[in-house]
Amino acid sequence: MKILYLDDDPEEIELLERTLELVDSEHLKSDTQVIGATSVEEADGMLANEKVDMLLVDYSLTAGRTSEPFIRRMIGNSTSPPVVLITAKTSLKLGEELLSAVADSNLYICHKRDLDPAGLSALMEDVMGTVFRILVVDDDENDFSIVTMHLSYHKELKCKCVWARSPSHARDILRDDEKGFDAFIVDYQMPTESGSPFVKELVSRKLTQPIIICSGYNALDMDTDLMRMIANRQVKFLSKNNLSTDNLVKRLQANARRPY
């Protein structure tokens, strides 16, 4: 596990490294590594070249600046790691975008005084322990946002949705993403390629994760092989006309071991 800590004080980075050695958490592996960045530019360079599992960002930087623009950029990137805002302030005036991200569990806030072994252990459990990762394959970013919004309404299921704008993009993500996904939501009708062949690829791998095919059409309008997979419960069908939090969560109930 690799943690990137952005803080313009090198001593704070060293302190975190020493404290993590004392943390007892199932989410921390023995080879957990902290890499420190003392500037946004340095953090960007590391993110471009390193596979990072968690991002800790000090809110207050030197010269009265804050890291809020960097944080907004990170939470706006569906492939970025979980982001934790670190602050020494007792109160923060966050913008609407960051407040919404906190409500949706896309951003976590931790006070510096809680960066002790017990506090870090609780933080690891909160950030890494219950995230349900979903790959959403849809050419329409608005539809992706609607799915994400519906899932955010279910407070017991903390989801991290990753957007793939086409089946070929989804294949690239699966090839590069070692973490894997807990579920797949795939649009049936896309301009460059139907979602059907990609769903059949997933089924052929004998995955145990839920595979959901979404469409504005009736299930009977799909090809025969896909209809048979739906009938055999290898694939779950969800009409976009009936998209709701309850209907999505019912189809995401199974959470099995990840093969990727």
FENSUL-V676522 format. One record per pair of residues at least 12 apart in sequence whose ideal C-beta (glycine too) atoms are under 8 Angstrom apart, sorted by the first residue. I is the first residue (numbers start at 1). GAP is how many residues later the second one is. D is the distance in Angstrom with one decimal. If there is no record, write none. Layout:
# FENSUL-V676522
i->(I & I)
gap->(GAP & GAP)
d->(D & D)
This chain:
# FENSUL-V676522
i->(1 & 1 & 1 & 1 & 1 & 1 & 1 & 1 & 2 & 2 & 2 & 2 & 2 & 2 & 2 & 2 & 3 & 3 & 3 & 3 & 3 & 3 & 3 & 3 & 3 & 3 & 4 & 4 & 4 & 4 & 4 & 4 & 4 & 4 & 4 & 4 & 4 & 4 & 4 & 5 & 5 & 5 & 5 & 5 & 5 & 5 & 6 & 6 & 6 & 6 & 6 & 6 & 6 & 6 & 6 & 6 & 6 & 6 & 7 & 7 & 7 & 7 & 7 & 7 & 8 & 8 & 8 & 8 & 8 & 9 & 9 & 10 & 10 & 12 & 12 & 13 & 13 & 13 & 14 & 15 & 16 & 16 & 16 & 17 & 17 & 19 & 19 & 19 & 19 & 20 & 20 & 20 & 22 & 23 & 23 & 23 & 23 & 24 & 24 & 25 & 25 & 25 & 25 & 26 & 27 & 27 & 27 & 27 & 28 & 35 & 35 & 40 & 40 & 40 & 43 & 43 & 47 & 51 & 52 & 53 & 53 & 53 & 53 & 54 & 54 & 54 & 54 & 54 & 55 & 55 & 55 & 55 & 55 & 55 & 56 & 56 & 56 & 57 & 57 & 57 & 57 & 57 & 57 & 57 & 58 & 58 & 59 & 59 & 59 & 59 & 59 & 59 & 60 & 60 & 60 & 67 & 68 & 68 & 68 & 71 & 71 & 71 & 71 & 72 & 72 & 72 & 75 & 75 & 75 & 75 & 75 & 78 & 78 & 78 & 79 & 79 & 79 & 82 & 82 & 82 & 82 & 82 & 83 & 83 & 83 & 84 & 84 & 84 & 84 & 84 & 84 & 85 & 85 & 85 & 85 & 85 & 86 & 86 & 86 & 86 & 87 & 87 & 87 & 87 & 88 & 88 & 88 & 90 & 92 & 103 & 104 & 104 & 105 & 105 & 105 & 105 & 106 & 108 & 108 & 108 & 110 & 130 & 131 & 131 & 131 & 132 & 132 & 132 & 132 & 132 & 132 & 132 & 132 & 133 & 133 & 133 & 133 & 133 & 133 & 133 & 133 & 134 & 134 & 134 & 134 & 134 & 134 & 134 & 134 & 134 & 134 & 134 & 135 & 135 & 135 & 135 & 135 & 135 & 135 & 135 & 135 & 136 & 136 & 136 & 136 & 136 & 136 & 136 & 137 & 137 & 137 & 137 & 137 & 137 & 137 & 137 & 137 & 137 & 137 & 137 & 138 & 138 & 138 & 138 & 138 & 138 & 138 & 138 & 139 & 139 & 139 & 139 & 139 & 139 & 140 & 141 & 141 & 143 & 143 & 143 & 144 & 144 & 146 & 147 & 147 & 147 & 147 & 148 & 150 & 150 & 150 & 150 & 151 & 151 & 151 & 153 & 154 & 154 & 154 & 157 & 157 & 162 & 162 & 166 & 166 & 166 & 167 & 167 & 167 & 167 & 167 & 167 & 168 & 168 & 170 & 170 & 171 & 174 & 177 & 178 & 179 & 179 & 180 & 180 & 180 & 181 & 181 & 181 & 182 & 182 & 182 & 182 & 182 & 182 & 183 & 183 & 183 & 183 & 183 & 183 & 184 & 184 & 184 & 184 & 184 & 184 & 185 & 185 & 185 & 185 & 186 & 186 & 186 & 186 & 186 & 186 & 187 & 187 & 187 & 188 & 188 & 188 & 188 & 188 & 189 & 189 & 189 & 195 & 196 & 196 & 196 & 196 & 196 & 199 & 199 & 199 & 199 & 199 & 200 & 200 & 200 & 203 & 203 & 203 & 205 & 207 & 208 & 208 & 208 & 209 & 209 & 209 & 209 & 210 & 210 & 210 & 210 & 210 & 211 & 211 & 211 & 212 & 212 & 212 & 212 & 212 & 212 & 212 & 213 & 213 & 213 & 213 & 213 & 213 & 214 & 214 & 214 & 214 & 215 & 215 & 215 & 216 & 216 & 216 & 218 & 219 & 219 & 236 & 238)
gap->(26 & 27 & 28 & 30 & 31 & 32 & 52 & 53 & 30 & 31 & 33 & 48 & 49 & 50 & 51 & 52 & 17 & 29 & 30 & 31 & 32 & 49 & 50 & 51 & 52 & 53 & 30 & 31 & 32 & 33 & 39 & 42 & 43 & 46 & 48 & 50 & 51 & 52 & 77 & 29 & 30 & 31 & 32 & 51 & 52 & 53 & 30 & 31 & 32 & 33 & 34 & 37 & 49 & 50 & 51 & 52 & 61 & 64 & 29 & 30 & 31 & 49 & 51 & 79 & 30 & 31 & 50 & 53 & 54 & 29 & 49 & 26 & 28 & 46 & 100 & 21 & 23 & 25 & 22 & 100 & 18 & 40 & 99 & 17 & 19 & 96 & 97 & 98 & 101 & 12 & 14 & 100 & 95 & 94 & 97 & 98 & 101 & 93 & 97 & 95 & 96 & 99 & 100 & 103 & 97 & 98 & 101 & 102 & 96 & 15 & 17 & 21 & 27 & 30 & 14 & 27 & 33 & 127 & 29 & 28 & 29 & 75 & 126 & 27 & 28 & 30 & 73 & 74 & 19 & 25 & 26 & 27 & 28 & 29 & 28 & 30 & 54 & 13 & 14 & 17 & 26 & 27 & 28 & 29 & 28 & 29 & 12 & 26 & 27 & 28 & 30 & 33 & 27 & 28 & 29 & 18 & 26 & 27 & 30 & 12 & 14 & 27 & 36 & 23 & 25 & 26 & 22 & 23 & 26 & 31 & 32 & 83 & 84 & 85 & 83 & 94 & 98 & 26 & 45 & 46 & 49 & 78 & 23 & 24 & 25 & 23 & 24 & 25 & 26 & 39 & 43 & 13 & 22 & 23 & 24 & 25 & 24 & 25 & 26 & 29 & 22 & 23 & 24 & 25 & 23 & 24 & 25 & 21 & 17 & 49 & 44 & 48 & 26 & 47 & 53 & 54 & 54 & 15 & 18 & 19 & 13 & 28 & 27 & 28 & 29 & 25 & 26 & 27 & 28 & 50 & 51 & 120 & 123 & 26 & 27 & 29 & 46 & 47 & 48 & 49 & 50 & 17 & 25 & 26 & 27 & 28 & 47 & 48 & 49 & 50 & 51 & 118 & 27 & 29 & 35 & 38 & 39 & 46 & 48 & 49 & 50 & 12 & 25 & 26 & 27 & 28 & 49 & 50 & 27 & 29 & 30 & 32 & 33 & 47 & 48 & 49 & 50 & 53 & 58 & 61 & 25 & 26 & 27 & 47 & 48 & 49 & 52 & 76 & 26 & 27 & 48 & 51 & 52 & 53 & 47 & 22 & 24 & 44 & 71 & 97 & 17 & 19 & 97 & 14 & 38 & 96 & 101 & 13 & 93 & 94 & 95 & 98 & 94 & 97 & 98 & 92 & 91 & 94 & 95 & 92 & 95 & 15 & 19 & 24 & 26 & 27 & 19 & 23 & 26 & 28 & 30 & 31 & 24 & 25 & 16 & 28 & 27 & 86 & 83 & 82 & 79 & 81 & 78 & 79 & 80 & 28 & 77 & 79 & 27 & 28 & 70 & 73 & 74 & 76 & 26 & 27 & 28 & 29 & 69 & 72 & 15 & 18 & 25 & 26 & 27 & 28 & 27 & 29 & 53 & 63 & 12 & 13 & 25 & 26 & 27 & 28 & 26 & 27 & 28 & 25 & 26 & 27 & 29 & 34 & 26 & 27 & 28 & 18 & 17 & 26 & 27 & 29 & 30 & 12 & 14 & 27 & 30 & 36 & 25 & 26 & 29 & 26 & 31 & 32 & 54 & 52 & 46 & 48 & 49 & 45 & 46 & 47 & 49 & 26 & 41 & 42 & 43 & 44 & 23 & 24 & 25 & 23 & 24 & 25 & 26 & 36 & 39 & 40 & 13 & 17 & 22 & 23 & 24 & 25 & 24 & 25 & 26 & 29 & 22 & 24 & 25 & 23 & 24 & 25 & 21 & 18 & 20 & 15 & 13)
d->(7.6 & 6.5 & 5.0 & 7.3 & 4.5 & 7.4 & 4.9 & 7.3 & 7.5 & 5.1 & 6.5 & 6.4 & 6.4 & 5.3 & 5.4 & 7.8 & 7.6 & 6.8 & 7.2 & 5.0 & 7.3 & 7.3 & 6.7 & 4.7 & 7.7 & 6.4 & 7.9 & 5.3 & 7.8 & 6.4 & 6.4 & 5.9 & 6.9 & 7.2 & 4.6 & 7.4 & 5.2 & 7.1 & 7.8 & 5.8 & 7.4 & 5.3 & 7.2 & 4.5 & 8.0 & 7.9 & 8.0 & 4.8 & 7.8 & 7.9 & 7.0 & 4.6 & 7.4 & 7.0 & 4.7 & 6.2 & 6.5 & 7.3 & 7.1 & 7.9 & 6.9 & 7.8 & 4.1 & 7.2 & 4.9 & 6.6 & 7.0 & 5.3 & 5.2 & 7.6 & 7.6 & 6.8 & 6.2 & 7.0 & 7.8 & 7.0 & 3.5 & 7.6 & 7.9 & 7.6 & 5.9 & 7.4 & 6.3 & 4.7 & 7.9 & 6.2 & 6.5 & 6.2 & 6.2 & 6.4 & 6.3 & 6.5 & 4.3 & 5.0 & 4.8 & 5.1 & 7.1 & 7.4 & 6.2 & 7.6 & 4.6 & 4.5 & 6.7 & 8.0 & 4.4 & 6.7 & 4.2 & 6.0 & 6.1 & 6.6 & 7.7 & 7.8 & 6.8 & 4.8 & 7.9 & 7.0 & 7.8 & 7.3 & 5.0 & 5.5 & 7.9 & 7.9 & 8.0 & 5.4 & 5.4 & 7.0 & 6.5 & 7.0 & 6.3 & 7.0 & 5.1 & 6.8 & 4.9 & 6.9 & 4.8 & 5.6 & 7.8 & 6.6 & 5.7 & 7.6 & 6.5 & 7.0 & 5.9 & 6.4 & 4.9 & 7.5 & 7.9 & 5.5 & 6.5 & 4.3 & 7.2 & 6.8 & 6.9 & 6.9 & 7.1 & 7.9 & 7.6 & 7.0 & 6.8 & 6.2 & 6.1 & 6.6 & 7.0 & 7.8 & 5.8 & 6.8 & 7.8 & 7.6 & 4.7 & 5.1 & 5.4 & 6.7 & 4.9 & 4.7 & 6.0 & 7.4 & 7.7 & 7.0 & 4.8 & 7.1 & 7.0 & 7.5 & 7.4 & 5.4 & 7.1 & 7.8 & 4.5 & 7.4 & 5.5 & 6.8 & 6.4 & 7.7 & 6.2 & 7.0 & 4.9 & 7.2 & 5.6 & 7.9 & 6.0 & 7.2 & 6.9 & 7.7 & 6.2 & 6.7 & 7.2 & 4.5 & 7.7 & 8.0 & 7.6 & 7.3 & 7.6 & 4.3 & 7.9 & 7.6 & 4.7 & 7.8 & 7.6 & 7.1 & 6.5 & 5.6 & 5.6 & 5.0 & 5.7 & 7.4 & 5.0 & 5.8 & 6.4 & 4.9 & 7.1 & 4.9 & 7.1 & 7.2 & 6.5 & 7.6 & 4.9 & 6.8 & 6.6 & 7.3 & 4.9 & 5.2 & 7.9 & 7.4 & 5.7 & 7.1 & 5.0 & 7.1 & 6.3 & 6.5 & 4.8 & 7.2 & 6.1 & 7.4 & 5.3 & 6.1 & 6.2 & 6.6 & 7.4 & 4.5 & 7.6 & 5.2 & 7.3 & 7.6 & 5.3 & 6.9 & 5.6 & 6.9 & 4.7 & 8.0 & 4.6 & 7.3 & 6.1 & 7.7 & 4.6 & 7.1 & 7.1 & 4.4 & 6.2 & 7.9 & 6.1 & 6.6 & 7.4 & 7.8 & 7.5 & 7.7 & 7.7 & 4.1 & 7.3 & 7.5 & 5.6 & 6.1 & 6.8 & 4.4 & 6.0 & 7.3 & 7.4 & 6.8 & 7.4 & 6.9 & 8.0 & 7.3 & 7.1 & 4.6 & 6.7 & 6.5 & 6.2 & 7.3 & 7.0 & 4.7 & 6.5 & 6.4 & 4.6 & 5.5 & 7.0 & 6.1 & 7.6 & 4.5 & 5.4 & 8.0 & 5.3 & 6.1 & 7.0 & 7.8 & 7.3 & 6.2 & 5.4 & 6.2 & 7.7 & 7.3 & 5.0 & 6.2 & 6.8 & 3.8 & 7.5 & 6.8 & 7.8 & 6.2 & 7.4 & 6.0 & 6.8 & 7.0 & 7.4 & 7.4 & 3.4 & 6.7 & 3.4 & 6.7 & 6.8 & 7.1 & 5.8 & 8.0 & 7.9 & 5.3 & 7.8 & 6.8 & 5.3 & 4.5 & 7.5 & 7.0 & 5.2 & 7.7 & 7.8 & 6.0 & 6.6 & 7.3 & 4.9 & 6.8 & 4.7 & 6.2 & 8.0 & 7.9 & 6.1 & 5.4 & 7.2 & 6.9 & 5.5 & 6.9 & 8.0 & 5.4 & 7.1 & 5.5 & 6.6 & 3.8 & 6.8 & 6.4 & 6.2 & 7.2 & 6.9 & 6.4 & 7.7 & 6.9 & 5.8 & 7.7 & 5.1 & 6.0 & 5.6 & 6.6 & 7.4 & 5.9 & 6.6 & 7.2 & 7.5 & 5.7 & 5.1 & 6.5 & 6.8 & 6.4 & 7.0 & 3.7 & 6.8 & 7.1 & 7.7 & 5.8 & 7.3 & 6.2 & 5.8 & 5.4 & 7.4 & 5.3 & 7.2 & 5.0 & 6.8 & 7.4 & 4.8 & 7.6 & 5.5 & 7.8 & 5.1 & 7.6 & 6.9 & 7.3 & 5.5 & 7.3 & 5.6 & 7.4 & 5.1 & 7.5 & 5.5 & 7.3 & 7.6 & 6.6 & 6.4 & 7.3 & 4.6 & 6.6 & 7.5 & 4.6 & 7.7 & 4.4 & 6.1)
